[in-house]
Amino acid sequence: MDEDLIAPLSEGRRTDFTLTDAGKAYVAEHAEELENAWNSDAEGSGPALHQSVGKLMGVIHQFRTAATDEQRNAAVEKLDETRRALYRILAD
């Protein structure tokens, strides 16, 4: 689904993206809704989930800049295992 809200900064498997002007406008117009997506679930797990994802992104950045190829390969395996485990949780 292409809504022209993001644009690739590069191509390939590890492509970074940026918000387009339309994407920035969407975020500005829906700021409260987007904030609530992380903070207002019925069980209160939104903020904890958001914090955990933030911590994960921090360590992933370290792997992008300071890890050896062997460490990166081990991280890819672990992330793939984790992704599959999360899908299994959703399937329950």
FENDA-V22485 format. One record per residue. N is the residue number from 1. PHI is phi as a letter, one per 20 degrees, with the letter a starting at -180 (none if undefined). NEAR is the number of other C-alpha atoms within 8 Angstrom. Layout:
<<N | PHI | NEAR> <N | PHI | NEAR>>
This chain:
<<1 | none | 2> <2 | d | 4> <3 | d | 5> <4 | l | 8> <5 | e | 12> <6 | c | 10> <7 | c | 9> <8 | f | 9> <9 | e | 8> <10 | b | 7> <11 | c | 7> <12 | o | 5> <13 | f | 4> <14 | d | 5> <15 | f | 9> <16 | e | 7> <17 | c | 9> <18 | c | 8> <19 | f | 10> <20 | e | 10> <21 | g | 7> <22 | f | 9> <23 | f | 11> <24 | f | 10> <25 | f | 8> <26 | f | 9> <27 | f | 9> <28 | f | 7> <29 | f | 6> <30 | d | 8> <31 | g | 8> <32 | f | 6> <33 | f | 7> <34 | f | 9> <35 | f | 8> <36 | f | 8> <37 | g | 9> <38 | e | 11> <39 | d | 10> <40 | c | 8> <41 | f | 9> <42 | f | 5> <43 | e | 5> <44 | m | 9> <45 | e | 9> <46 | g | 12> <47 | f | 9> <48 | f | 8> <49 | f | 9> <50 | f | 9> <51 | f | 8> <52 | f | 8> <53 | f | 8> <54 | f | 8> <55 | f | 8> <56 | f | 8> <57 | f | 8> <58 | f | 8> <59 | f | 8> <60 | f | 8> <61 | f | 8> <62 | f | 9> <63 | f | 12> <64 | f | 8> <65 | d | 6> <66 | c | 6> <67 | e | 10> <68 | f | 7> <69 | g | 6> <70 | f | 7> <71 | f | 9> <72 | f | 11> <73 | f | 8> <74 | f | 8> <75 | f | 9> <76 | f | 8> <77 | g | 8> <78 | f | 8> <79 | f | 8> <80 | f | 8> <81 | f | 8> <82 | f | 8> <83 | g | 8> <84 | f | 8> <85 | f | 8> <86 | f | 8> <87 | f | 8> <88 | f | 8> <89 | f | 7> <90 | f | 6> <91 | f | 5> <92 | f | 4>>
